[in-house]
Amino acid sequence: MPSSRSPYALGAVLLLLVAGCGGGDGDRDGAGEQRAGAAEVRQAAPPRDQVPAPPREIPGLGPKTRAEIPDEARQAVVVTGETRTSNRSTVKLYTRKDRAAGWRSVTGPWPAHNALRGWTDHHRQGDLKSPVGVFGLTDAGGLLPDPGTELPYDRGSAFTARGTGFEGEPLAGSFDYVVAINYNRRPGTTPLDWTRPLGAGRGGGVWLHVDHGGPTQGCVSLPKARMKELLRTLDPAAEPVVVMGDVEALGR
C-alpha cells in the first residue's frame, strides 16, 4: 500500500538522522572537544577540602627569622621589642606539634622589659642592648625553690640580686626565677656558668628573669607570676627557643 507521508516529511526525518549521527559541522565538533577537555580538567583537579593548608606561621616573623628556628623546636618564646631603641617589649609563647601543622599561640601577650638602649645584632659587653636572634632555652635556676619546671634547675644564694636599677627601682627578687638564654654561653650548665665561647667582649649572662620595674642591662624581664608560669610550661623535650628582637628586626 503506498504511503501517504509527504516526501518533504521523509526528507526532514533523514536530515535529523544524519545530523544526529554525524555530530554536526566542524565548529560543533570543536565545541564538543573543548567541553570534553574541560570535563577532564575538572575531574583531575582535587577537591578543595583535600588540598593541605599551609603551616601556620608565627605572626610578625619574616623569612630570615623563621629560617633560624630549628626544625626540631616545638616551643618558641617570642619577645618583640616596640622599637629598635625601646626598652619595652611583649612576650608570647607558641607551640607546634610538627612543621606541617605550624605554630599556635598558647600564652601571652605579657608585658616585659629589655635592655636600656634597645636591641642589637652584634651584642657587646656593656652596650646596654639586648641581642637579636634565636637562642636555645636549656637551663634554669633561681633564689627560690623549683616551681615545677622540667628544665634543669639550679637553686642557690648566688642568685641574690642587690642594688638598684636604672630608674632607681630595687633589684631584689629579680633572680628569684631565671631561664638562661643560650647567647654566648655553654648549654647544659647552670645559668651561673660564665664560660663565653665567643669571648668575654661579646657579653653574656643574658637571662629571662623576674621584672624589677625598669630596663635591664641585656636581659628580658617578666612579671614574677609569668616567669613561674613560663618555667612550668617549658619542656626540654620540645627543644624550646627564644626568638627575640625589635619588631623591625624580627620581620626580616
BELGI-V403706 format. One record per helix or strand of 2 or more residues. SS is the DSSP state (~ for helix, > for strand). FROM is the first residue (numbers start at 1). LEN is the number of residues. If there is no record, write none. Layout:
SS|FROM|LEN + SS|FROM|LEN
This chain:
~|7|16 + ~|26|19 + ~|48|3 + ~|63|6 + >|75|7 + >|88|8 + >|104|10 + >|119|2 + >|130|2 + >|133|4 + >|139|4 + >|152|4 + ~|157|3 + >|178|3 + ~|200|3 + >|207|4 + >|220|3 + ~|224|10 + ~|236|3 + >|241|6 + ~|247|4
